[in-house]
Amino acid sequence: MLNLNFLWRARFKDGAIINQIEDGKERLFKEVKERFNDLEYFYLLGKTLGFTVDLKNGVIQIGHNQKLDDIEKKNKIRLIYFRRNRITLGQQKEELKHEIWYFLGIQYLDENNINRKIILKIDNEGNVLIGD
C-alpha cells in the first residue's frame, strides 16, 4: 500500500460509513462509486488537516473554518475525487522522488443548467490549489 498522507471516508444518507482503511485493509473506492446516488458527505482526512465535501449543499470545507461556497444554486451535485502519482526516475531507473496529488471537488449544474466544477489539487503536505 502507498504511503498516503490523506485517507478518504464516505458517509451515506442511511448513516453507513466506508473508511478507506478498515481492519488494516484498504477498501476500494469502487464501493463508494457503487453508492454515489446515496453519498451525502465525503471526507479526505490527514493527520492535521481535513477536507469535507457536502454533497447535499454543494459546499467544500477546508479544515474546520474555511468553506468554499458561493451563493448560486447547485443542482445534480456530483463528487470529483481521484489521486495522481508522479514518480521521478534516475538514469538507472531508480525512484528518486514520488509525489502524490489528491484531486477533490464537485461538479454540478448551475441555475442556467450550465455544467460547472470546483476542484482542489492537494499535495501530500496539504498545500492546496483551487481551480475549476
C-alpha positions in Angstrom: 0.0 0.0 0.0 1.2 3.5 -0.8 2.3 5.9 1.9 -0.7 8.1 1.9 -1.0 11.3 4.0 -4.7 11.6 3.3 -7.3 8.9 3.5 -11.0 9.1 2.5 -14.2 8.4 4.3 -17.7 8.3 2.8 -20.9 8.8 4.7 -24.2 7.9 3.1 -27.8 9.0 3.6 -28.6 5.9 5.7 -25.8 6.7 8.1 -23.5 4.0 6.7 -19.8 4.9 6.6 -17.0 3.4 4.5 -13.4 4.2 5.5 -10.6 3.7 3.0 -8.7 1.7 5.6 -10.7 -0.8 7.7 -9.3 -3.6 9.8 -5.8 -2.9 8.3 -7.0 -3.4 4.7 -7.6 -0.8 2.0 -11.2 -0.6 0.8 -11.8 0.0 -2.9 -13.2 3.4 -4.0 -15.4 1.4 -6.3 -17.5 0.6 -3.2 -18.3 4.3 -2.9 -18.9 4.7 -6.6 -21.5 2.0 -6.5 -23.5 4.1 -4.0 -22.9 7.6 -5.5 -26.6 8.4 -5.5 -26.7 7.8 -1.7 -23.5 9.7 -0.9 -24.1 12.6 1.5 -20.6 13.6 2.7 -17.1 12.7 1.5 -14.0 13.4 3.7 -10.3 13.5 2.9 -8.6 13.3 6.2 -4.9 13.9 7.1 -3.1 14.0 10.4 -3.5 17.8 10.8 -5.8 18.8 8.0 -9.1 17.5 6.7 -11.4 18.3 3.8 -15.2 17.8 3.7 -17.4 17.7 0.6 -21.1 18.3 1.5 -22.9 16.8 -1.5 -26.4 17.9 -0.2 -25.5 21.6 -0.4 -22.5 21.7 -2.7 -20.1 23.0 -0.1 -16.4 22.2 0.3 -14.8 22.8 3.6 -11.0 23.0 4.3 -10.1 22.3 7.9 -12.6 23.5 10.5 -13.2 27.0 9.3 -12.7 27.8 5.7 -15.7 27.0 3.4 -15.7 27.2 -0.4 -19.2 28.3 -1.1 -21.0 30.7 -3.4 -24.5 31.9 -3.5 -25.5 30.2 -6.7 -28.0 27.3 -6.5 -26.5 23.9 -7.4 -28.3 21.0 -9.0 -27.2 17.4 -9.6 -24.1 17.8 -7.4 -21.6 15.0 -8.0 -18.3 14.2 -6.3 -14.9 14.5 -8.0 -12.1 12.5 -6.4 -9.0 10.9 -7.7 -5.3 10.7 -7.0 -2.3 11.0 -9.2 1.2 9.7 -8.7 4.3 11.4 -10.2 7.4 9.3 -10.0 10.8 10.7 -11.0 13.3 8.1 -12.0 17.1 8.3 -12.2 19.3 7.1 -15.1 19.4 3.6 -13.6 15.5 3.6 -13.3 15.7 4.0 -9.5 13.0 6.0 -7.9 14.3 9.5 -7.0 11.1 11.1 -6.0 7.5 10.1 -5.5 4.7 12.7 -5.3 1.1 12.1 -4.7 -1.6 14.6 -5.6 -5.2 14.4 -4.5 -8.0 16.0 -6.6 -11.2 16.7 -4.7 -14.2 18.7 -5.6 -17.7 18.8 -7.0 -19.4 19.0 -10.4 -22.9 20.5 -10.7 -25.4 22.3 -12.9 -26.0 25.9 -12.1 -29.3 27.8 -12.3 -28.9 28.2 -16.0 -28.3 24.4 -16.4 -24.6 25.0 -17.2 -22.1 22.3 -16.1 -19.6 23.7 -13.6 -16.9 22.3 -11.3 -14.8 23.3 -8.4 -11.6 21.2 -7.9 -8.9 21.3 -5.2 -5.5 20.0 -6.0 -3.9 18.9 -2.8 -0.3 17.7 -2.4 0.9 15.3 0.3 1.8 18.1 2.6 -1.7 19.6 2.5 -0.9 22.6 0.2 -4.0 23.4 -1.9 -4.5 24.9 -5.3 -8.1 25.8 -6.1 -9.4 25.7 -9.7 -12.3 24.7 -11.9 
